[in-house]
Amino acid sequence: MRLFVAITPPPAALGELEAAVAPVRGQWSELRPSRPSRPFRPHLTLARGRIPADARALVRALSGYQGPSWTADRRHLIHSRLGQQPRYATVGSWAIGGG
């Protein structure tokens, strides 16, 4: 089960970032079993679970929620290794607006 928020429409900068990391993604694919290529769909993962769960009540409860505003000052490219023990590694980190 995965609960996520789609980023629609995706800002042009996200498409540019995806295109920039595409060659690196090819190198990562050599390290893991092959799987079909999927189209780029920017999103923010909110929750992930292994046990089948019905999250419809949670989604309904949060449907009108608008959290506090905040300013992002960095962007991070995260590599997710899912499995028995999920692991996440920061591949790169860049200042926003400052290069």
Contacts in CASP RR format, 6 or more apart in sequence:
PFRMAT RR
TARGET T0000
AUTHOR 0000-0000-0000
METHOD contacts of the structure
MODEL  1
MRLFVAITPPPAALGELEAAVAPVRGQWSELRPSRPSRPFRPHLTLARGR
IPADARALVRALSGYQGPSWTADRRHLIHSRLGQQPRYATVGSWAIGGG
1 47 0 8 1.000
1 48 0 8 1.000
1 49 0 8 1.000
1 50 0 8 1.000
1 51 0 8 1.000
1 52 0 8 1.000
1 53 0 8 1.000
1 55 0 8 1.000
2 45 0 8 1.000
2 47 0 8 1.000
2 48 0 8 1.000
2 49 0 8 1.000
3 45 0 8 1.000
3 46 0 8 1.000
3 47 0 8 1.000
3 48 0 8 1.000
3 55 0 8 1.000
3 58 0 8 1.000
3 59 0 8 1.000
4 43 0 8 1.000
4 44 0 8 1.000
4 45 0 8 1.000
4 46 0 8 1.000
5 43 0 8 1.000
5 44 0 8 1.000
5 46 0 8 1.000
6 41 0 8 1.000
6 42 0 8 1.000
6 43 0 8 1.000
7 14 0 8 1.000
7 42 0 8 1.000
7 43 0 8 1.000
7 44 0 8 1.000
10 40 0 8 1.000
10 42 0 8 1.000
14 42 0 8 1.000
15 40 0 8 1.000
15 42 0 8 1.000
17 75 0 8 1.000
17 77 0 8 1.000
18 40 0 8 1.000
18 42 0 8 1.000
21 77 0 8 1.000
21 91 0 8 1.000
24 91 0 8 1.000
28 79 0 8 1.000
47 55 0 8 1.000
48 82 0 8 1.000
48 86 0 8 1.000
72 96 0 8 1.000
73 95 0 8 1.000
73 96 0 8 1.000
74 93 0 8 1.000
74 94 0 8 1.000
74 95 0 8 1.000
74 96 0 8 1.000
75 93 0 8 1.000
75 94 0 8 1.000
75 96 0 8 1.000
76 90 0 8 1.000
76 92 0 8 1.000
76 93 0 8 1.000
77 90 0 8 1.000
77 91 0 8 1.000
77 92 0 8 1.000
77 93 0 8 1.000
78 88 0 8 1.000
78 89 0 8 1.000
78 90 0 8 1.000
78 91 0 8 1.000
79 88 0 8 1.000
79 89 0 8 1.000
79 90 0 8 1.000
79 91 0 8 1.000
80 86 0 8 1.000
80 87 0 8 1.000
80 88 0 8 1.000
81 87 0 8 1.000
81 88 0 8 1.000
81 89 0 8 1.000
END
